[in-house]
Amino acid sequence: MEATAALEFLLISNDHHTLTVVADGLQQIGMRFNFVPTSEGGRDFIDRHKVDGIIVDLDVPGAQELILSVRHGGSNRDAVIFACLPRSGKSPVAIVPGATFLLTRPLTPESVASQVSAARHSMLGERRRFFRYRVALPVRLRSDGEEQRVLMTSLGEGGMAACTAKPIERFGMIEFAFDLPSGGSVAGKGSIVWTNSEGMLGIKFLFFRDQGEESLQEWCRQRQSSASENQRSSGLQSLPVHSDGQ
């Protein structure tokens, strides 16, 4: 993945001025974004999409509860969250539980761009951890003494997504084992970080047995090198899939 890749943001605000200023600031530094006016809309978007950063206007009803729900949620729980402090006249907020950074008013495009730029390294690191390549590999999963074979649909250094026939308890620990297409076996334990109604689940890798981690890292390096070579030779963008929670 290119270090200069544009990051994905979600803006949550029902104030036109705030949306305009924040959008201008993000556009100055080449970031992509969507926006919703309510906490409910933000929660729905975050449940369905992987984002790099979330900017939450604390004047939106339910904003602080939304931030806490993100931190206890699925693939976005480690996203960088910017909390935009309430407008003047309201009680000052010194600490916002779950927020990574505070944006103070009056906002300007320049102040927003500066704050987001300062957090860019952290967000790129989190994006690399969630980066996934599309695959179709059989996987053995074992949870609560029961084993089942499932189909892996995407894979990266930090985790994988798979499609299961039987539902597995969300957020539980799980054992995994699979063989890489290039050779080498990968096995270890992980945690289920998201599921959906279609039988999909996401697993975050926690630790590996034997040489599994080294084999997986080498496979990812080979895939990245191959994608970069294809891009150079064809002039077309050929990059792995950035997981959106599915």
N, C-alpha and C positions, 0 to 999 in steps of 0.2 A: 504494500500500500504506500502511496506517495505521502511524504511528510506534509505536503502542502494541500492535502485533500480537504475540501470544505466540510466543516462540521455541521451537524443537524441539530437545530434548536426547536423547542416548543415555547411559545409565549402565551401566558395565561393572564389576560387583563380585559376589563370591560371599559377601559378609559381610552378614548381615541388619541389623546395627546401622548400618553404613555406608550401605546402601541406604535405610534409614528416615530417617536424618539428612539425607542429600542430597535425598531426595524431599521432605521437609518444607521444606527451604530453598527448593527450586524452586517449590513450591506457594505459599510466602509471597509470591513476586513474580510469580505467575501464569504460570509456564512449563509447557509440556507436555513429557512425557518417556516414553521406553520404557526397559526395562532388560533386560540379558542377563547371565548369570553367568560366561561364559567369553570368552576372547580370540577363539576360533573363531566363537562366536555373534556377537560384536561385529563381526568382519570381514565376516561374511555380511550382517548388517543394514546396515552402512555401504556395502557394494557395491550394495545394492538401494534405499536411501533417501537423500534429501538431508536433512542435519541442520544445525542452526546451531552446536551445541556438543556436545562429547563429554567426559564425565567418566570417567576410567579409574583404577580402584583398582590401584596398583602391586603389591599383594599377589596379584593374579590372575596365574597363570602365563602367560608370554608377553605381559604387558602392554606392556613397552617395545618389543618387536618389533611389536606391533599399532600403536602410535603411529607408528613409522617407516613402516609399510606404508600408513597413512592419508596421510602426507605425500607418498608416492610414488604415490598412487592417483588416482582420478578426480574426481568432482564434489565430494567432501568434503575434498580435500587442503588447502584453505585454512580449514577449520573451526577454531574456537577449541577447543583441547584443554586441559582441566584435569586435571593428574596429581595424584591423591591419594597422598601419601607413605606409605610402609610404616608399619605399627604399631610402637610403641616396642619396643626390644630388637633391632631390625634396624639395619644400617648406615645412617647418614643419607645422603640423596641431595641433593646441591647443585644438580645440573643434570640435567634429563631431556631428552635430545635430541628435538626435535619438539614438546614440550609448550609451550603458550603461558603458562600459569599453574600454580603449584603450590598445592595445598590441604594445609595442615599439620594434623596431629592434635594434640590432640583436636578433631574436627569438631563443630560445632554448626549447627543450622539457620540461625542468624543469620550465622555466618561464611561459610557457603556462599552465602546470599542476597547478602551484601555483595560477595563476589568476583565472582559472576555479574553483579550489577548494574553493577559497575565495567567489565565487558567488554561490556556491552549495546550500546553505540554501535558498536563494532567488528563485532559479530555482525549488527546491522541493516544496516550497510554491505555486508557480504558477502551478505546475503540479497537486497538490492536488485540486486546485480550478477548474481545467479542467477535473478532473477524472470523468468518466461516467460509469454507469452500463447499460447494455442492458435491455430494457423493451419494452413492447408493450401496451401503455396506451392511451386511448382517452383524448384529451385536447381541451378545448375551448379557442380559441384565438380571441381577439377583437382589431381591428386596424381601425382608421378613421371611427368609428361608424359601421363598418361591422364585424359581428361575423361568424366564421366558426369552425367546428370540424375537428381536424387533428389527426394524429397518432404519438405519441411520440415514438422515437426509442432508446433514451438513456437519462439518468438522473443522475445528481450529485448535490452536494450542490451549485455549482456555476452557473448551467444552464442546458439546455437540448437541444436535437436535435429532430426535428420533420419533418414529410413528409406532405406537403400540396397539396390540389387539385387546389387551386387558388394562383397565385403568390402574395407575400406580399413585399412591398417596403423594400429594404435593408437598414439597419442602422436606421430604425424608431423605435419609442417606441411602445410597444404592451402590452396588458393585457392578463393574462393567468389564467386558473383555471383547476385543475385536482384532482382526488382522488387517494390516494396511495393504493396499493394492501393490505397493512396491516391495512388500515383504516386511517381516517384523510384526511382532504381536504387541498389543497395548492392553494393559489391564490395571485396574486400581479401584479407587473409591471416589465417589463424587456426591454432590447434593443436587436434588431436583429444585430448580429455581423458577420454573414456570410450566404450566400445562394449559391446554385449551380443550374445548368441547369436541374437537375433531380427533382426539387421541394422540395429539402431538405433545411432546415434553422437551424441556431443555435441561441439560445436565452440566453443571459446573465441575470441572475436574479439581479434586482436592489433593490427591497424591497417587503416585504410580508405583507399580511393582517392577522390579528388575530394571531393564533398559527401556521400558515403555516410553518414558518422557523424552529421552534422547531420540528414539525412533520417530516419534510424532513430530518433534521439532525439525528433524531432518526432512521429513515428508513435506511439512509446510514450507520449508525453505525451497525445496525442489519445485513445489507448485508455484510459489511466488516468482522464482527465477524463470519458469516456463511461461507464466503469464506475462512477465515483463518482456521476454524475448518475442512472444507473439505480438505484443503491442508495438514493439519497435519495427518488426518486419512488415506488419500489415498497416500500420498507421491508424489502427482502430483501438479503442479502449477495450482491454481484456483483463478485467480485474476479478478477484474473488468476490463472493457475496458477503456483504456486511449484514449480519443477522438482525432482523427486526423483531425477534422473538418467535419466529416461526421457521 
